[in-house]
């Protein structure tokens, strides 16, 4: 064993970092007293004070082996000293022995306590070093003059230093001038403030720039006086990149919303709060709240009760079925301007798939609504203007056979029949356009009364007898009371549209079935024909405006695709529903479901429900304070 190794072993044993074996304890207990005895016996010839060499021997034994070695050395020394006393063992020697034993025991106990303290200090040092070395952050301790007293591996790795190389150096030795100056100024601030500070700094390293969040605080002694400073640097480079990307995304989103004039909003189901984007505040003419304001629903005076009900209904529908829903709201901005907004909401789900809120968009469609209004007025005007010439043509065509019955040839009579058929189709088209404009403008009124469904069906069949020529129309009436509260003219228009479509698209010579029956709380009138049918992909769009199936567009059957749209709107206006069931190459059945009288008697009398029931409501939002 080399001298350096022996020194390290002795230091380790004396500080308590290593546990001494029993052999070492025995050697520590026997060795020093025997060495003292031999020196006293052979070299000093017992001429020196008898106990002089045994004091350091006991001290050395307790230092090397601990309390047990010290006590054993005390006992051995107490047994060896009397061998030097040739004279009578007097009182003086007895007092000296008692003092020796007392001092030796006391020193052994003190050494043992010191060893325990050193062991705990060493353990604390190891813990501190482990915390510093295994921390993902840079941790350093500096003195008053700015020299590094302790650093962890993170700083050494960051600066590419050898272990221990940073100790004793200053910031000016390790960092660029600007960073070193910032570190010095922050150190001065910590010592002046006698408290912690936190700041961000960018440091240019050999492998690129890094951004750190630095926390510095003084280390105080037991009296509260600072003796050093501790700094912890957290690398937040990636977080800053993410924050910058997020800010850029938010900026791009705000710019896109401004360009598209499209606002966005979110609603939280847990606390019933909402957030609006800046563009949505701009659309409504409101001032955005401060960034620190808590999210919440707009104050009640901002919305009318009807608007609040519409908004709540939209949110409730999305939460209930999880499907997107839309609504159109009319608002009055604080400056008095009236605007129209199209609102769309979709469900927001958490990790488990549960709906936790609704997010959506709001777009200003005022210009579009104005164009729709102008279109509706133009359509209504054209329809009214066409009625007069159509009426003249129809009257003239019907009068020609009567005025010139004897002189008209067979070919001329066929021309008159063609004119009459064309006028009838044109009249129906103009009527549909006029009804379309009335429906869009919400100006269609219904004159309703309770009538038997059988009377409504039979009247329609008789009226369209000329249209269904070549087909047998079979009418089947079910059991029960089948009275419906309808506008007979408008509902006859609906059934006429379904019956004429059945005759138009059914197989030549095939039957058309009309079945009426009571199903729960409604009367179901079903019109069935056999023909090519409707493809499944066309069914969802069948009742949309100007919608025609691909087969109809490529056939010689005329039409604009507004008949079923008008029929559906009329049925909805009566509080009913219209749907279709079709098998390609088989049968197609259109169902008209209307509230039956037993279900409506509790809420309506002979006059029936109020006109317009079943229309989708249009909400008005008042944004005036």
VEXZA-999772 format. One record per residue (C-alpha): residue number from 1; y, z, x; residue in one letter. Coordinates in steps of 0.05 Angstrom, whole numbers, plus 5000, padded with zeros to 4 digits. Example, Ala and Ser with C-alpha at 12.3 -4.5 7.8 and 13.67 -1.06 7.14 Angstrom:
<rs>
{r 1,{4910,5156,5246},'A'};
{r 2,{4979,5143,5273},'S'};
</rs>
This chain:
<rs>
{r 1,{5000,5000,5000},'X'};
{r 2,{5068,4981,5028},'X'};
{r 3,{5126,5029,5032},'X'};
{r 4,{5163,4991,4977},'X'};
{r 5,{5102,4995,4931},'X'};
{r 6,{5096,5069,4946},'X'};
{r 7,{5169,5080,4930},'X'};
{r 8,{5162,5043,4864},'X'};
{r 9,{5100,5083,4846},'X'};
{r 10,{5134,5149,4863},'X'};
{r 11,{5196,5130,4823},'X'};
{r 12,{5153,5109,4764},'X'};
{r 13,{5115,5175,4765},'X'};
{r 14,{5176,5218,4774},'X'};
{r 15,{5214,5184,4718},'X'};
{r 16,{5156,5190,4670},'X'};
{r 17,{5147,5115,4662},'X'};
{r 18,{5075,5121,4686},'X'};
{r 19,{5023,5173,4667},'X'};
{r 20,{4994,5210,4728},'X'};
{r 21,{4918,5215,4734},'X'};
{r 22,{4882,5281,4745},'X'};
{r 23,{4869,5262,4817},'X'};
{r 24,{4943,5251,4829},'X'};
{r 25,{4959,5316,4795},'X'};
{r 26,{4908,5353,4838},'X'};
{r 27,{4935,5320,4901},'X'};
{r 28,{5007,5338,4881},'X'};
{r 29,{4986,5410,4869},'X'};
{r 30,{4947,5419,4935},'X'};
{r 31,{4983,5373,4983},'X'};
{r 32,{5053,5403,4989},'X'};
{r 33,{5030,5476,4994},'X'};
{r 34,{4978,5459,5047},'X'};
{r 35,{5029,5419,5088},'X'};
{r 36,{5078,5478,5083},'X'};
{r 37,{5023,5527,5105},'X'};
{r 38,{5003,5484,5165},'X'};
{r 39,{5075,5476,5187},'X'};
{r 40,{5087,5550,5180},'X'};
{r 41,{5023,5569,5216},'X'};
{r 42,{5020,5521,5274},'X'};
{r 43,{5091,5498,5287},'X'};
{r 44,{5137,5554,5264},'X'};
{r 45,{5086,5606,5282},'X'};
{r 46,{5102,5645,5220},'X'};
{r 47,{5168,5664,5250},'X'};
{r 48,{5210,5633,5195},'X'};
{r 49,{5220,5667,5129},'X'};
{r 50,{5153,5667,5097},'X'};
{r 51,{5173,5633,5032},'X'};
{r 52,{5222,5582,5060},'X'};
{r 53,{5176,5522,5064},'X'};
{r 54,{5137,5538,5000},'X'};
{r 55,{5198,5530,4955},'X'};
{r 56,{5206,5455,4970},'X'};
{r 57,{5130,5449,4967},'X'};
{r 58,{5128,5474,4896},'X'};
{r 59,{5190,5432,4878},'X'};
{r 60,{5156,5370,4906},'X'};
{r 61,{5090,5384,4870},'X'};
{r 62,{5124,5393,4802},'X'};
{r 63,{5166,5330,4814},'X'};
{r 64,{5106,5288,4830},'X'};
{r 65,{5052,5317,4784},'X'};
{r 66,{5090,5351,4729},'X'};
{r 67,{5087,5421,4701},'X'};
{r 68,{5012,5431,4713},'X'};
{r 69,{5018,5411,4786},'X'};
{r 70,{5079,5455,4796},'X'};
{r 71,{5045,5516,4767},'X'};
{r 72,{4982,5503,4808},'X'};
{r 73,{5024,5496,4871},'X'};
{r 74,{5059,5561,4854},'X'};
{r 75,{4993,5597,4849},'X'};
{r 76,{4966,5567,4913},'X'};
{r 77,{5030,5584,4951},'X'};
{r 78,{5029,5655,4925},'X'};
{r 79,{4958,5662,4953},'X'};
{r 80,{4974,5632,5021},'X'};
{r 81,{5038,5669,5039},'X'};
{r 82,{5006,5739,5046},'X'};
{r 83,{4962,5711,5103},'X'};
{r 84,{5025,5710,5147},'X'};
{r 85,{5040,5783,5134},'X'};
{r 86,{5004,5822,5188},'X'};
{r 87,{5043,5885,5172},'X'};
{r 88,{5038,5926,5110},'X'};
{r 89,{5056,5886,5046},'X'};
{r 90,{5118,5925,5027},'X'};
{r 91,{5165,5928,4968},'X'};
{r 92,{5210,5876,4999},'X'};
{r 93,{5155,5826,5004},'X'};
{r 94,{5134,5841,4933},'X'};
{r 95,{5205,5827,4907},'X'};
{r 96,{5207,5762,4948},'X'};
{r 97,{5140,5741,4918},'X'};
{r 98,{5165,5756,4847},'X'};
{r 99,{5228,5716,4860},'X'};
{r 100,{5187,5658,4888},'X'};
{r 101,{5140,5656,4829},'X'};
{r 102,{5197,5661,4779},'X'};
{r 103,{5238,5606,4813},'X'};
{r 104,{5177,5561,4821},'X'};
{r 105,{5157,5567,4748},'X'};
{r 106,{5229,5555,4726},'X'};
{r 107,{5236,5493,4771},'X'};
{r 108,{5169,5466,4745},'X'};
{r 109,{5192,5474,4673},'X'};
{r 110,{5259,5442,4689},'X'};
{r 111,{5225,5383,4724},'X'};
{r 112,{5179,5373,4664},'X'};
{r 113,{5238,5371,4616},'X'};
{r 114,{5275,5324,4662},'X'};
{r 115,{5214,5279,4665},'X'};
{r 116,{5212,5279,4588},'X'};
{r 117,{5286,5261,4584},'X'};
{r 118,{5278,5207,4635},'X'};
{r 119,{5218,5180,4597},'X'};
{r 120,{5257,5178,4532},'X'};
{r 121,{5316,5146,4567},'X'};
{r 122,{5271,5094,4598},'X'};
{r 123,{5239,5080,4530},'X'};
{r 124,{5308,5072,4498},'X'};
{r 125,{5328,5025,4555},'X'};
{r 126,{5265,4984,4543},'X'};
{r 127,{5278,4981,4468},'X'};
{r 128,{5350,4961,4480},'X'};
{r 129,{5330,4907,4529},'X'};
{r 130,{5276,4882,4481},'X'};
{r 131,{5326,4879,4424},'X'};
{r 132,{5374,4840,4467},'X'};
{r 133,{5321,4793,4497},'X'};
{r 134,{5286,4777,4431},'X'};
{r 135,{5349,4770,4389},'X'};
{r 136,{5365,4698,4369},'X'};
{r 137,{5438,4714,4384},'X'};
{r 138,{5474,4722,4450},'X'};
{r 139,{5486,4796,4464},'X'};
{r 140,{5528,4821,4523},'X'};
{r 141,{5559,4887,4545},'X'};
{r 142,{5622,4884,4588},'X'};
{r 143,{5663,4936,4625},'X'};
{r 144,{5738,4949,4620},'X'};
{r 145,{5753,4898,4674},'X'};
{r 146,{5714,4844,4638},'X'};
{r 147,{5651,4845,4682},'X'};
{r 148,{5584,4835,4650},'X'};
{r 149,{5542,4898,4653},'X'};
{r 150,{5482,4874,4612},'X'};
{r 151,{5463,4807,4582},'X'};
{r 152,{5403,4780,4546},'X'};
{r 153,{5361,4719,4559},'X'};
{r 154,{5399,4678,4507},'X'};
{r 155,{5463,4677,4549},'X'};
{r 156,{5424,4661,4612},'X'};
{r 157,{5388,4604,4577},'X'};
{r 158,{5452,4578,4545},'X'};
{r 159,{5489,4577,4612},'X'};
{r 160,{5426,4558,4651},'X'};
{r 161,{5430,4619,4696},'X'};
{r 162,{5376,4655,4733},'X'};
{r 163,{5355,4724,4707},'X'};
{r 164,{5408,4776,4727},'X'};
{r 165,{5456,4723,4754},'X'};
{r 166,{5509,4737,4701},'X'};
{r 167,{5512,4812,4715},'X'};
{r 168,{5575,4831,4753},'X'};
{r 169,{5610,4766,4737},'X'};
{r 170,{5670,4754,4692},'X'};
{r 171,{5685,4703,4637},'X'};
{r 172,{5725,4663,4687},'X'};
{r 173,{5663,4656,4731},'X'};
{r 174,{5618,4632,4674},'X'};
{r 175,{5660,4593,4622},'X'};
{r 176,{5714,4539,4621},'X'};
{r 177,{5785,4564,4626},'X'};
{r 178,{5802,4559,4552},'X'};
{r 179,{5739,4596,4530},'X'};
{r 180,{5748,4648,4584},'X'};
{r 181,{5820,4660,4562},'X'};
{r 182,{5799,4667,4490},'X'};
{r 183,{5745,4718,4510},'X'};
{r 184,{5796,4758,4550},'X'};
{r 185,{5847,4759,4493},'X'};
{r 186,{5794,4781,4443},'X'};
{r 187,{5771,4836,4491},'X'};
{r 188,{5842,4861,4496},'X'};
{r 189,{5848,4860,4420},'X'};
{r 190,{5784,4901,4412},'X'};
{r 191,{5807,4954,4461},'X'};
{r 192,{5876,4957,4430},'X'};
{r 193,{5849,4959,4359},'X'};
{r 194,{5793,5007,4375},'X'};
{r 195,{5752,4969,4323},'X'};
{r 196,{5709,4908,4311},'X'};
{r 197,{5735,4837,4304},'X'};
{r 198,{5700,4772,4283},'X'};
{r 199,{5723,4702,4299},'X'};
{r 200,{5696,4632,4309},'X'};
{r 201,{5700,4593,4374},'X'};
{r 202,{5676,4526,4400},'X'};
{r 203,{5647,4525,4471},'X'};
{r 204,{5634,4462,4511},'X'};
{r 205,{5568,4466,4548},'X'};
{r 206,{5531,4417,4591},'X'};
{r 207,{5486,4398,4533},'X'};
{r 208,{5544,4389,4485},'X'};
{r 209,{5592,4431,4444},'X'};
{r 210,{5568,4491,4405},'X'};
{r 211,{5603,4533,4352},'X'};
{r 212,{5594,4609,4352},'X'};
{r 213,{5613,4665,4306},'X'};
{r 214,{5631,4722,4353},'X'};
{r 215,{5632,4796,4334},'X'};
{r 216,{5660,4845,4384},'X'};
{r 217,{5665,4920,4380},'X'};
{r 218,{5678,4977,4429},'X'};
{r 219,{5625,5025,4454},'X'};
{r 220,{5652,5096,4451},'X'};
{r 221,{5629,5159,4485},'X'};
{r 222,{5616,5226,4450},'X'};
{r 223,{5691,5240,4447},'X'};
{r 224,{5707,5172,4416},'X'};
{r 225,{5736,5140,4478},'X'};
{r 226,{5714,5068,4491},'X'};
{r 227,{5678,5057,4557},'X'};
{r 228,{5652,4986,4546},'X'};
{r 229,{5652,4928,4497},'X'};
{r 230,{5594,4895,4463},'X'};
{r 231,{5596,4822,4439},'X'};
{r 232,{5546,4786,4394},'X'};
{r 233,{5551,4710,4389},'X'};
{r 234,{5515,4675,4332},'X'};
{r 235,{5504,4601,4339},'X'};
{r 236,{5530,4569,4274},'X'};
{r 237,{5533,4498,4299},'X'};
{r 238,{5482,4472,4249},'X'};
{r 239,{5514,4511,4192},'X'};
{r 240,{5582,4482,4209},'X'};
{r 241,{5552,4412,4208},'X'};
{r 242,{5521,4426,4140},'X'};
{r 243,{5586,4454,4114},'X'};
{r 244,{5624,4394,4139},'X'};
{r 245,{5574,4347,4107},'X'};
{r 246,{5579,4386,4042},'X'};
{r 247,{5655,4383,4043},'X'};
{r 248,{5652,4308,4056},'X'};
{r 249,{5603,4300,3998},'X'};
{r 250,{5648,4340,3952},'X'};
{r 251,{5708,4299,3974},'X'};
{r 252,{5670,4234,3961},'X'};
{r 253,{5648,4260,3893},'X'};
{r 254,{5720,4278,3874},'X'};
{r 255,{5744,4210,3896},'X'};
{r 256,{5688,4175,3857},'X'};
{r 257,{5704,4215,3795},'X'};
{r 258,{5778,4198,3801},'X'};
{r 259,{5764,4124,3810},'X'};
{r 260,{5714,4122,3752},'X'};
{r 261,{5757,4169,3711},'X'};
{r 262,{5693,4208,3699},'X'};
{r 263,{5692,4284,3697},'X'};
{r 264,{5633,4330,3706},'X'};
{r 265,{5615,4399,3680},'X'};
{r 266,{5559,4451,3683},'X'};
{r 267,{5539,4506,3635},'X'};
{r 268,{5499,4567,3655},'X'};
{r 269,{5451,4592,3602},'X'};
{r 270,{5446,4662,3633},'X'};
{r 271,{5519,4683,3627},'X'};
{r 272,{5545,4628,3580},'X'};
{r 273,{5596,4604,3631},'X'};
{r 274,{5620,4534,3647},'X'};
{r 275,{5651,4498,3706},'X'};
{r 276,{5694,4436,3702},'X'};
{r 277,{5709,4386,3757},'X'};
{r 278,{5781,4370,3776},'X'};
{r 279,{5777,4303,3742},'X'};
{r 280,{5756,4334,3676},'X'};
{r 281,{5817,4379,3678},'X'};
{r 282,{5858,4317,3693},'X'};
{r 283,{5827,4280,3634},'X'};
{r 284,{5843,4337,3586},'X'};
{r 285,{5913,4346,3615},'X'};
{r 286,{5900,4418,3635},'X'};
{r 287,{5917,4454,3700},'X'};
{r 288,{5855,4473,3741},'X'};
{r 289,{5846,4548,3748},'X'};
{r 290,{5852,4581,3817},'X'};
{r 291,{5792,4573,3862},'X'};
{r 292,{5781,4648,3859},'X'};
{r 293,{5777,4650,3783},'X'};
{r 294,{5711,4668,3750},'X'};
{r 295,{5676,4611,3712},'X'};
{r 296,{5677,4617,3637},'X'};
{r 297,{5684,4580,3571},'X'};
{r 298,{5752,4553,3555},'X'};
{r 299,{5792,4601,3511},'X'};
{r 300,{5781,4594,3436},'X'};
{r 301,{5851,4569,3421},'X'};
{r 302,{5835,4508,3463},'X'};
{r 303,{5781,4483,3415},'X'};
{r 304,{5779,4477,3341},'X'};
{r 305,{5720,4510,3305},'X'};
{r 306,{5692,4441,3291},'X'};
{r 307,{5695,4422,3365},'X'};
{r 308,{5663,4487,3386},'X'};
{r 309,{5607,4477,3336},'X'};
{r 310,{5596,4406,3363},'X'};
{r 311,{5594,4430,3435},'X'};
{r 312,{5548,4488,3418},'X'};
{r 313,{5503,4441,3380},'X'};
{r 314,{5498,4394,3439},'X'};
{r 315,{5480,4451,3486},'X'};
{r 316,{5430,4479,3437},'X'};
{r 317,{5395,4412,3428},'X'};
{r 318,{5389,4401,3503},'X'};
{r 319,{5360,4472,3513},'X'};
{r 320,{5312,4463,3454},'X'};
{r 321,{5281,4396,3471},'X'};
{r 322,{5300,4386,3544},'X'};
{r 323,{5324,4315,3529},'X'};
{r 324,{5393,4286,3545},'X'};
{r 325,{5443,4286,3487},'X'};
{r 326,{5510,4253,3476},'X'};
{r 327,{5571,4265,3432},'X'};
{r 328,{5640,4236,3423},'X'};
{r 329,{5698,4285,3419},'X'};
{r 330,{5770,4272,3400},'X'};
{r 331,{5820,4316,3438},'X'};
{r 332,{5894,4328,3433},'X'};
{r 333,{5923,4342,3501},'X'};
{r 334,{5979,4392,3513},'X'};
{r 335,{6029,4334,3515},'X'};
{r 336,{6008,4313,3445},'X'};
{r 337,{5969,4251,3466},'X'};
{r 338,{5904,4239,3428},'X'};
{r 339,{5845,4219,3471},'X'};
{r 340,{5771,4205,3460},'X'};
{r 341,{5718,4233,3507},'X'};
{r 342,{5644,4213,3511},'X'};
{r 343,{5603,4275,3531},'X'};
{r 344,{5532,4272,3558},'X'};
{r 345,{5490,4333,3576},'X'};
{r 346,{5423,4339,3612},'X'};
{r 347,{5379,4400,3624},'X'};
{r 348,{5380,4436,3691},'X'};
{r 349,{5314,4468,3709},'X'};
{r 350,{5295,4522,3760},'X'};
{r 351,{5235,4523,3806},'X'};
{r 352,{5188,4543,3749},'X'};
{r 353,{5212,4486,3704},'X'};
{r 354,{5250,4532,3657},'X'};
{r 355,{5317,4507,3632},'X'};
{r 356,{5372,4550,3663},'X'};
{r 357,{5432,4509,3642},'X'};
{r 358,{5461,4441,3624},'X'};
{r 359,{5500,4394,3668},'X'};
{r 360,{5535,4332,3644},'X'};
{r 361,{5593,4284,3647},'X'};
{r 362,{5655,4271,3605},'X'};
{r 363,{5688,4203,3606},'X'};
{r 364,{5754,4182,3575},'X'};
{r 365,{5737,4125,3526},'X'};
{r 366,{5803,4122,3491},'X'};
{r 367,{5815,4049,3511},'X'};
{r 368,{5745,4032,3488},'X'};
{r 369,{5755,4067,3422},'X'};
{r 370,{5820,4028,3413},'X'};
{r 371,{5783,3963,3426},'X'};
{r 372,{5730,3983,3376},'X'};
{r 373,{5784,3999,3325},'X'};
{r 374,{5815,3931,3335},'X'};
{r 375,{5747,3898,3331},'X'};
{r 376,{5731,3935,3267},'X'};
{r 377,{5797,3915,3237},'X'};
{r 378,{5786,3843,3258},'X'};
{r 379,{5715,3843,3230},'X'};
{r 380,{5740,3873,3164},'X'};
{r 381,{5797,3823,3160},'X'};
{r 382,{5751,3763,3174},'X'};
{r 383,{5700,3788,3124},'X'};
{r 384,{5753,3795,3070},'X'};
{r 385,{5784,3728,3087},'X'};
{r 386,{5716,3693,3083},'X'};
{r 387,{5698,3722,3016},'X'};
{r 388,{5748,3677,2979},'X'};
{r 389,{5725,3609,3006},'X'};
{r 390,{5652,3631,3001},'X'};
{r 391,{5664,3649,2928},'X'};
{r 392,{5696,3582,2915},'X'};
{r 393,{5638,3545,2948},'X'};
{r 394,{5588,3586,2909},'X'};
{r 395,{5623,3575,2843},'X'};
{r 396,{5630,3501,2856},'X'};
{r 397,{5557,3494,2876},'X'};
{r 398,{5534,3530,2813},'X'};
{r 399,{5581,3488,2768},'X'};
{r 400,{5561,3420,2794},'X'};
{r 401,{5493,3417,2758},'X'};
{r 402,{5527,3438,2693},'X'};
{r 403,{5584,3389,2697},'X'};
{r 404,{5543,3329,2721},'X'};
{r 405,{5474,3345,2697},'X'};
{r 406,{5460,3274,2673},'X'};
{r 407,{5490,3237,2733},'X'};
{r 408,{5462,3278,2791},'X'};
{r 409,{5403,3248,2826},'X'};
{r 410,{5344,3288,2852},'X'};
{r 411,{5370,3283,2923},'X'};
{r 412,{5439,3308,2902},'X'};
{r 413,{5407,3366,2866},'X'};
{r 414,{5370,3384,2930},'X'};
{r 415,{5436,3383,2967},'X'};
{r 416,{5466,3431,2916},'X'};
{r 417,{5406,3477,2925},'X'};
{r 418,{5417,3476,3001},'X'};
{r 419,{5490,3493,2990},'X'};
{r 420,{5471,3551,2945},'X'};
{r 421,{5420,3578,2995},'X'};
{r 422,{5469,3573,3053},'X'};
{r 423,{5524,3607,3013},'X'};
{r 424,{5476,3663,2994},'X'};
{r 425,{5458,3674,3068},'X'};
{r 426,{5531,3671,3089},'X'};
{r 427,{5550,3720,3034},'X'};
{r 428,{5497,3769,3058},'X'};
{r 429,{5522,3761,3130},'X'};
{r 430,{5594,3774,3110},'X'};
{r 431,{5573,3834,3069},'X'};
{r 432,{5535,3863,3129},'X'};
{r 433,{5596,3852,3174},'X'};
{r 434,{5641,3886,3124},'X'};
{r 435,{5593,3945,3117},'X'};
{r 436,{5588,3949,3193},'X'};
{r 437,{5663,3956,3199},'X'};
{r 438,{5666,4007,3144},'X'};
{r 439,{5610,4048,3176},'X'};
{r 440,{5642,4046,3245},'X'};
{r 441,{5709,4067,3216},'X'};
{r 442,{5676,4122,3174},'X'};
{r 443,{5709,4093,3112},'X'};
{r 444,{5646,4079,3072},'X'};
{r 445,{5644,4119,3007},'X'};
{r 446,{5582,4132,2965},'X'};
{r 447,{5580,4138,2889},'X'};
{r 448,{5516,4177,2881},'X'};
{r 449,{5476,4202,2823},'X'};
{r 450,{5405,4225,2808},'X'};
{r 451,{5361,4166,2789},'X'};
{r 452,{5285,4155,2789},'X'};
{r 453,{5259,4122,2851},'X'};
{r 454,{5217,4075,2808},'X'};
{r 455,{5279,4047,2775},'X'};
{r 456,{5310,4034,2843},'X'};
{r 457,{5248,3998,2869},'X'};
{r 458,{5236,3957,2806},'X'};
{r 459,{5309,3934,2803},'X'};
{r 460,{5306,3911,2876},'X'};
{r 461,{5241,3873,2866},'X'};
{r 462,{5269,3837,2805},'X'};
{r 463,{5334,3820,2840},'X'};
{r 464,{5299,3790,2900},'X'};
{r 465,{5246,3752,2861},'X'};
{r 466,{5274,3687,2888},'X'};
{r 467,{5269,3712,2960},'X'};
{r 468,{5197,3734,2954},'X'};
{r 469,{5173,3669,2923},'X'};
{r 470,{5102,3654,2947},'X'};
{r 471,{5085,3728,2958},'X'};
{r 472,{5056,3778,2909},'X'};
{r 473,{5097,3842,2910},'X'};
{r 474,{5052,3901,2892},'X'};
{r 475,{5089,3965,2871},'X'};
{r 476,{5051,4031,2871},'X'};
{r 477,{5082,4095,2844},'X'};
{r 478,{5054,4163,2863},'X'};
{r 479,{5050,4226,2822},'X'};
{r 480,{5105,4278,2815},'X'};
{r 481,{5179,4279,2801},'X'};
{r 482,{5210,4225,2844},'X'};
{r 483,{5285,4229,2832},'X'};
{r 484,{5334,4215,2888},'X'};
{r 485,{5409,4225,2892},'X'};
{r 486,{5435,4158,2917},'X'};
{r 487,{5488,4105,2910},'X'};
{r 488,{5444,4056,2872},'X'};
{r 489,{5483,3996,2898},'X'};
{r 490,{5478,4017,2971},'X'};
{r 491,{5406,4040,2968},'X'};
{r 492,{5388,3975,2933},'X'};
{r 493,{5421,3940,2992},'X'};
{r 494,{5375,3979,3039},'X'};
{r 495,{5312,3964,3001},'X'};
{r 496,{5334,3892,2992},'X'};
{r 497,{5341,3885,3068},'X'};
{r 498,{5272,3913,3079},'X'};
{r 499,{5241,3870,3025},'X'};
{r 500,{5274,3806,3049},'X'};
{r 501,{5253,3820,3121},'X'};
{r 502,{5182,3832,3096},'X'};
{r 503,{5182,3764,3062},'X'};
{r 504,{5214,3731,3122},'X'};
{r 505,{5165,3755,3175},'X'};
{r 506,{5099,3762,3136},'X'};
{r 507,{5042,3713,3136},'X'};
{r 508,{5050,3656,3085},'X'};
{r 509,{5019,3675,3018},'X'};
{r 510,{5004,3747,3038},'X'};
{r 511,{5020,3807,2994},'X'};
{r 512,{5079,3855,3003},'X'};
{r 513,{5064,3927,2983},'X'};
{r 514,{5116,3978,2961},'X'};
{r 515,{5089,4049,2955},'X'};
{r 516,{5130,4108,2930},'X'};
{r 517,{5106,4179,2935},'X'};
{r 518,{5131,4250,2945},'X'};
{r 519,{5118,4281,3013},'X'};
{r 520,{5138,4354,3018},'X'};
{r 521,{5214,4355,3007},'X'};
{r 522,{5228,4280,3007},'X'};
{r 523,{5212,4217,2970},'X'};
{r 524,{5179,4165,3015},'X'};
{r 525,{5190,4091,2997},'X'};
{r 526,{5146,4048,3042},'X'};
{r 527,{5150,3972,3047},'X'};
{r 528,{5089,3940,3081},'X'};
{r 529,{5076,3868,3101},'X'};
{r 530,{5023,3833,3144},'X'};
{r 531,{5044,3788,3200},'X'};
{r 532,{5057,3784,3274},'X'};
{r 533,{5082,3855,3276},'X'};
{r 534,{5130,3888,3325},'X'};
{r 535,{5115,3901,3398},'X'};
{r 536,{5116,3974,3420},'X'};
{r 537,{5172,3963,3470},'X'};
{r 538,{5217,3937,3415},'X'};
{r 539,{5208,3996,3367},'X'};
{r 540,{5257,4044,3401},'X'};
{r 541,{5314,3992,3396},'X'};
{r 542,{5299,3965,3327},'X'};
{r 543,{5355,4003,3292},'X'};
{r 544,{5408,3990,3345},'X'};
{r 545,{5469,3947,3332},'X'};
{r 546,{5456,3872,3343},'X'};
{r 547,{5384,3886,3364},'X'};
{r 548,{5330,3834,3351},'X'};
{r 549,{5259,3831,3375},'X'};
{r 550,{5240,3780,3427},'X'};
{r 551,{5196,3746,3376},'X'};
{r 552,{5253,3741,3325},'X'};
{r 553,{5301,3712,3377},'X'};
{r 554,{5252,3656,3393},'X'};
{r 555,{5237,3640,3321},'X'};
{r 556,{5274,3597,3271},'X'};
{r 557,{5292,3658,3229},'X'};
{r 558,{5368,3667,3227},'X'};
{r 559,{5400,3735,3237},'X'};
{r 560,{5449,3775,3279},'X'};
{r 561,{5410,3839,3285},'X'};
{r 562,{5457,3882,3243},'X'};
{r 563,{5417,3887,3178},'X'};
{r 564,{5371,3943,3201},'X'};
{r 565,{5428,3979,3236},'X'};
{r 566,{5469,3979,3171},'X'};
{r 567,{5407,4000,3131},'X'};
{r 568,{5393,4058,3179},'X'};
{r 569,{5466,4082,3176},'X'};
{r 570,{5465,4079,3100},'X'};
{r 571,{5401,4120,3097},'X'};
{r 572,{5431,4171,3145},'X'};
{r 573,{5493,4174,3101},'X'};
{r 574,{5448,4194,3044},'X'};
{r 575,{5417,4250,3085},'X'};
{r 576,{5352,4212,3094},'X'};
{r 577,{5315,4178,3150},'X'};
{r 578,{5288,4108,3165},'X'};
{r 579,{5230,4094,3211},'X'};
{r 580,{5177,4041,3223},'X'};
{r 581,{5103,4037,3239},'X'};
{r 582,{5076,3971,3265},'X'};
{r 583,{5011,3943,3293},'X'};
{r 584,{5020,3877,3330},'X'};
{r 585,{4980,3824,3293},'X'};
{r 586,{4969,3873,3235},'X'};
{r 587,{5014,3909,3186},'X'};
{r 588,{5086,3932,3192},'X'};
{r 589,{5112,3988,3147},'X'};
{r 590,{5184,4011,3140},'X'};
{r 591,{5193,4080,3111},'X'};
{r 592,{5254,4105,3074},'X'};
{r 593,{5253,4181,3067},'X'};
{r 594,{5304,4210,3018},'X'};
{r 595,{5313,4283,2997},'X'};
{r 596,{5275,4296,2932},'X'};
{r 597,{5308,4330,2873},'X'};
{r 598,{5269,4395,2875},'X'};
{r 599,{5291,4406,2947},'X'};
{r 600,{5364,4393,2932},'X'};
{r 601,{5374,4427,2865},'X'};
{r 602,{5391,4493,2897},'X'};
{r 603,{5449,4463,2935},'X'};
{r 604,{5472,4406,2890},'X'};
{r 605,{5479,4394,2816},'X'};
{r 606,{5479,4330,2776},'X'};
{r 607,{5535,4300,2817},'X'};
{r 608,{5492,4303,2879},'X'};
{r 609,{5512,4320,2950},'X'};
{r 610,{5581,4308,2974},'X'};
{r 611,{5595,4236,2994},'X'};
{r 612,{5583,4222,3067},'X'};
{r 613,{5527,4273,3077},'X'};
{r 614,{5484,4253,3134},'X'};
{r 615,{5539,4221,3176},'X'};
{r 616,{5543,4243,3248},'X'};
{r 617,{5604,4288,3253},'X'};
{r 618,{5663,4271,3298},'X'};
{r 619,{5695,4333,3329},'X'};
{r 620,{5769,4342,3345},'X'};
{r 621,{5788,4385,3404},'X'};
{r 622,{5857,4413,3408},'X'};
{r 623,{5879,4428,3480},'X'};
{r 624,{5947,4456,3460},'X'};
{r 625,{5957,4526,3483},'X'};
</rs>
